[in-house]
Amino acid sequence: VQLQASGGGLVQAGGSLRLSCAASGGTLRTYRMGWFRQAPGKERAFVAAISWSGASQDYADSVKGRFTISRDNAKNSMHLEMNSLKPEDTAIYYCAADPRGYLSGSHSESRGFGSWGQGTQLTVSS
């Protein structure tokens, strides 16, 4: 499965943006999916994850209440709705997928996902 993240850009603090992740070369219907981000000089960090059915979601504490992860299995895609953006949200955002469809202890770690997209840049100005 190949993943393509899109939707990044430049936005002012307090603004909103929606990231998308599209898949090709296979169906994501049974995969769990997630978003990670990497800020300059920092390690890649967990943002959000969603189970294969969409019934379960998990978020990093730093984005809870501001970000919403969703998926559309019919369209083989996933989205991250980001509101009340802060300068500290500035990072490259990566989408990821893994055939272990349910959320488990590893879904908040990079090792919990086997397929990765190329990343999309989000810059939040103050």
MARSE-856893 format. One record per residue: y, z, x of N, C-alpha, C in turn; residue number from 1; chain. Coordinates in nm, 2 decimals. Each point is the difference from the previous one (the first is absolute). Layout:
% MARSE-856893
Y|Z|X|Y|Z|X|Y|Z|X|NUM|A
...
//
This chain:
% MARSE-856893
-0.12|0.00|0.08|0.12|0.00|-0.08|0.12|0.00|0.09|1|A
0.10|-0.09|-0.03|0.12|-0.01|0.07|0.11|0.06|-0.09|2|A
0.09|0.08|0.06|0.11|0.06|-0.08|0.13|-0.05|0.05|3|A
0.09|-0.02|-0.10|0.14|-0.04|0.04|0.10|0.09|-0.07|4|A
0.07|0.07|0.07|0.11|0.09|-0.05|0.13|-0.08|-0.01|5|A
0.08|0.03|-0.10|0.13|-0.06|-0.02|0.09|0.09|-0.08|6|A
0.13|-0.04|0.00|0.09|0.07|-0.08|0.10|0.09|0.08|7|A
-0.02|0.02|0.13|0.09|0.08|0.08|0.14|-0.06|0.01|8|A
0.09|0.08|0.05|0.13|-0.05|0.01|0.10|0.11|0.04|9|A
0.13|-0.02|-0.02|0.10|0.09|0.03|0.06|0.06|-0.13|10|A
0.00|0.13|-0.02|0.05|0.06|-0.12|0.08|0.12|0.04|11|A
0.09|0.04|-0.09|0.09|0.11|0.03|-0.08|0.13|-0.05|12|A
0.04|0.11|0.06|-0.06|0.13|-0.04|0.02|0.02|-0.15|13|A
-0.10|0.05|-0.06|0.01|0.02|-0.15|-0.05|-0.12|-0.08|14|A
-0.02|-0.11|0.07|-0.05|-0.12|-0.07|-0.15|-0.01|-0.02|15|A
-0.04|-0.11|-0.06|-0.14|-0.02|-0.03|-0.05|-0.13|0.06|16|A
-0.13|-0.01|0.02|-0.06|-0.12|0.05|-0.15|0.00|-0.04|17|A
-0.06|-0.11|-0.02|-0.14|-0.01|-0.04|-0.07|-0.08|0.11|18|A
-0.10|0.05|0.06|-0.09|-0.07|0.09|-0.12|-0.05|-0.07|19|A
-0.05|-0.11|0.05|-0.12|-0.06|-0.06|-0.10|-0.03|0.11|20|A
-0.13|0.00|-0.04|-0.11|-0.03|0.09|-0.09|-0.09|-0.07|21|A
-0.02|-0.12|0.05|-0.09|-0.10|-0.06|-0.12|-0.02|0.09|22|A
-0.11|-0.03|-0.06|-0.12|-0.01|0.07|-0.06|-0.14|-0.01|23|A
-0.06|-0.05|0.10|-0.07|-0.13|0.00|-0.13|0.01|0.07|24|A
-0.09|-0.09|-0.03|-0.13|0.00|0.06|-0.10|0.09|-0.06|25|A
0.03|0.06|-0.11|-0.09|0.09|-0.06|0.07|0.08|-0.11|26|A
-0.08|0.07|-0.08|0.06|0.09|-0.11|0.02|0.14|0.05|27|A
0.11|0.06|-0.05|0.02|0.14|0.04|-0.04|0.09|-0.12|28|A
-0.07|-0.06|-0.10|-0.02|0.08|-0.12|-0.08|0.13|0.03|29|A
-0.08|0.00|0.10|-0.08|0.13|0.03|0.05|0.07|0.12|30|A
0.12|-0.04|0.05|0.05|0.06|0.12|0.10|0.11|-0.03|31|A
0.01|0.11|0.07|0.11|0.08|0.00|0.11|-0.06|0.09|32|A
0.12|0.03|-0.03|0.11|-0.07|0.07|0.11|0.11|0.03|33|A
0.08|-0.03|0.10|0.10|0.09|0.04|0.12|-0.06|0.07|34|A
0.10|0.08|0.02|0.12|-0.04|0.08|0.02|0.11|0.11|35|A
0.03|-0.05|0.11|0.03|0.08|0.12|0.13|-0.06|0.05|36|A
0.07|0.08|0.08|0.12|-0.04|0.06|0.02|0.05|0.15|37|A
0.07|-0.08|0.07|0.02|0.04|0.14|0.15|-0.02|0.04|38|A
0.06|0.11|0.03|0.14|0.00|0.04|0.01|-0.02|0.15|39|A
0.11|-0.04|0.05|0.02|-0.02|0.14|-0.03|0.12|0.08|40|A
-0.09|-0.01|0.10|-0.03|0.12|0.08|-0.10|0.10|-0.06|41|A
-0.05|-0.03|-0.12|-0.09|0.09|-0.06|-0.13|-0.06|-0.03|42|A
-0.10|0.08|-0.03|-0.13|-0.05|-0.03|0.00|-0.05|-0.15|43|A
-0.10|-0.08|-0.03|-0.02|-0.05|-0.13|-0.03|0.12|-0.09|44|A
0.06|0.01|-0.12|-0.02|0.11|-0.09|-0.03|-0.04|-0.14|45|A
-0.08|0.08|-0.06|-0.04|-0.03|-0.14|0.11|0.01|-0.10|46|A
0.01|-0.09|-0.09|0.10|0.00|-0.11|-0.06|0.03|-0.13|47|A
-0.10|-0.09|-0.04|-0.06|0.02|-0.13|-0.13|-0.08|-0.01|48|A
-0.09|0.04|-0.09|-0.13|-0.06|-0.01|-0.04|0.00|-0.15|49|A
-0.08|-0.10|-0.04|-0.04|-0.01|-0.14|-0.15|-0.04|0.00|50|A
-0.07|0.05|-0.09|-0.15|-0.03|-0.01|-0.02|-0.14|-0.06|51|A
-0.12|-0.04|0.00|-0.04|-0.14|-0.04|0.05|-0.02|-0.14|52|A
-0.01|0.10|-0.09|0.03|-0.02|-0.14|0.15|0.03|-0.03|53|A
0.06|0.06|0.09|0.14|0.04|-0.02|0.01|0.14|-0.06|54|A
-0.11|0.06|-0.03|0.00|0.13|-0.07|0.05|0.11|0.09|55|A
-0.02|-0.01|0.13|0.04|0.10|0.09|0.10|-0.05|0.10|56|A
0.10|0.08|0.02|0.11|-0.03|0.10|0.02|0.12|0.09|57|A
0.05|-0.02|0.11|0.04|0.11|0.09|0.12|-0.05|0.08|58|A
0.09|0.10|0.03|0.12|-0.03|0.07|0.03|0.10|0.11|59|A
0.07|-0.05|0.10|0.05|0.09|0.10|0.11|0.09|-0.06|60|A
0.01|0.12|0.04|0.10|0.09|-0.05|0.14|-0.05|0.00|61|A
0.02|-0.08|0.11|0.14|-0.05|0.02|0.04|-0.10|-0.10|62|A
-0.09|-0.06|-0.07|0.03|-0.11|-0.10|-0.03|0.04|-0.14|63|A
-0.07|0.11|-0.03|-0.03|0.05|-0.13|0.12|0.00|-0.09|64|A
-0.02|-0.05|-0.12|0.11|0.00|-0.09|0.10|-0.12|0.01|65|A
-0.01|-0.07|0.11|0.09|-0.11|0.03|-0.07|-0.13|0.00|66|A
-0.12|0.00|0.05|-0.08|-0.12|0.02|-0.12|-0.01|-0.11|67|A
-0.03|-0.11|-0.04|-0.11|-0.02|-0.09|-0.09|-0.12|0.04|68|A
-0.13|0.03|0.02|-0.09|-0.10|0.04|-0.07|-0.05|-0.13|69|A
-0.03|-0.13|0.00|-0.07|-0.06|-0.12|-0.08|-0.12|0.05|70|A
-0.09|-0.05|-0.08|-0.07|-0.11|0.04|-0.03|-0.09|-0.13|71|A
-0.03|-0.13|0.03|-0.03|-0.09|-0.11|-0.13|-0.07|0.05|72|A
-0.11|0.04|-0.04|-0.13|-0.05|0.04|-0.02|-0.15|-0.04|73|A
0.06|-0.03|-0.12|-0.01|-0.14|-0.05|0.07|-0.09|0.09|74|A
0.11|0.05|0.07|0.08|-0.09|0.09|-0.03|0.03|0.14|75|A
-0.10|0.09|0.03|-0.03|0.02|0.14|0.12|0.05|0.08|76|A
0.07|0.10|-0.06|0.12|0.04|0.07|0.03|0.15|-0.02|77|A
0.09|0.05|0.08|0.04|0.14|0.00|0.15|0.00|0.02|78|A
0.06|0.11|-0.05|0.15|0.01|0.01|0.04|0.14|0.04|79|A
0.11|0.02|0.05|0.06|0.13|0.03|0.14|-0.01|-0.05|80|A
0.03|0.08|-0.10|0.13|0.01|-0.06|0.07|0.11|0.07|81|A
0.11|-0.02|0.07|0.07|0.10|0.07|0.14|0.02|-0.05|82|A
0.03|0.12|-0.04|0.13|0.04|-0.06|0.06|0.11|0.09|83|A
0.13|0.02|-0.02|0.08|0.11|0.07|-0.03|-0.01|0.15|84|A
0.01|-0.12|0.05|-0.03|-0.02|0.14|0.09|0.07|0.10|85|A
-0.06|0.05|0.11|0.08|0.07|0.10|-0.01|-0.07|0.13|86|A
0.10|0.02|0.09|-0.01|-0.06|0.13|-0.13|0.03|0.07|87|A
-0.06|0.12|-0.02|-0.12|0.03|0.07|-0.12|-0.08|-0.06|88|A
0.02|-0.07|-0.10|-0.11|-0.09|-0.05|-0.01|-0.13|0.08|89|A
0.10|-0.02|0.09|0.00|-0.12|0.08|-0.12|-0.01|0.08|90|A
-0.07|-0.11|-0.01|-0.13|-0.02|0.08|-0.06|-0.14|-0.03|91|A
-0.10|-0.03|0.07|-0.08|-0.12|-0.04|-0.11|0.06|-0.09|92|A
-0.01|-0.06|-0.11|-0.10|0.04|-0.10|-0.12|-0.09|0.00|93|A
-0.12|0.06|0.01|-0.12|-0.08|0.01|-0.09|0.03|-0.13|94|A
-0.06|-0.10|-0.05|-0.10|0.02|-0.11|-0.14|-0.01|0.06|95|A
-0.09|0.08|-0.06|-0.13|0.01|0.05|-0.10|0.00|-0.11|96|A
-0.12|-0.04|0.03|-0.11|0.01|-0.11|-0.13|0.04|0.07|97|A
-0.09|0.06|-0.08|-0.13|0.04|0.05|-0.10|0.00|-0.11|98|A
-0.12|-0.05|0.03|-0.10|0.00|-0.11|-0.05|0.13|-0.05|99|A
0.03|0.11|0.06|-0.02|0.13|-0.05|0.10|0.02|-0.11|100|A
-0.04|-0.03|-0.12|0.09|-0.01|-0.11|0.07|0.12|-0.05|101|A
-0.06|0.12|0.02|0.05|0.12|-0.05|0.09|0.07|0.11|102|A
0.09|0.08|-0.05|0.08|0.07|0.10|-0.08|0.12|0.05|103|A
0.00|0.02|0.13|-0.08|0.11|0.06|0.09|0.06|0.11|104|A
-0.06|0.08|0.08|0.08|0.07|0.10|0.06|-0.10|0.10|105|A
-0.06|-0.12|0.02|0.05|-0.09|0.10|0.10|-0.09|-0.04|106|A
0.04|0.00|-0.13|0.09|-0.11|-0.05|0.14|0.02|0.05|107|A
0.03|0.12|0.05|0.14|0.02|0.05|0.01|-0.02|0.15|108|A
-0.11|-0.05|0.06|0.00|-0.03|0.14|-0.03|-0.15|0.02|109|A
0.05|-0.05|0.11|-0.02|-0.14|0.03|-0.15|-0.04|0.01|110|A
-0.08|0.09|0.04|-0.14|-0.03|0.02|-0.07|-0.02|-0.14|111|A
0.07|0.04|-0.10|-0.05|-0.01|-0.14|0.01|-0.14|-0.06|112|A
0.06|-0.09|0.08|0.02|-0.14|-0.05|-0.05|-0.10|0.11|113|A
-0.07|-0.10|-0.05|-0.05|-0.10|0.10|0.07|-0.13|0.01|114|A
0.08|-0.03|-0.10|0.08|-0.12|-0.01|0.15|0.03|0.00|115|A
0.08|-0.07|0.07|0.14|0.03|0.01|0.08|-0.13|-0.01|116|A
0.12|0.01|-0.06|0.09|-0.11|-0.01|0.09|0.01|0.12|117|A
0.10|-0.10|0.01|0.08|-0.01|0.12|0.12|0.08|0.00|118|A
0.04|0.06|-0.11|0.11|0.09|0.00|0.13|-0.07|-0.05|119|A
0.08|0.08|-0.07|0.13|-0.05|-0.05|0.11|0.10|0.03|120|A
0.11|-0.04|0.05|0.10|0.09|0.05|0.09|0.05|-0.11|121|A
0.02|0.13|-0.01|0.10|0.06|-0.09|0.10|0.08|0.08|122|A
0.13|-0.04|-0.03|0.10|0.07|0.07|0.10|0.06|-0.11|123|A
0.02|0.13|0.01|0.08|0.07|-0.09|0.13|0.05|0.07|124|A
0.11|-0.05|-0.04|0.13|0.03|0.06|0.06|0.12|-0.07|125|A
0.07|0.08|0.08|0.07|0.12|-0.05|0.14|-0.03|-0.05|126|A
//
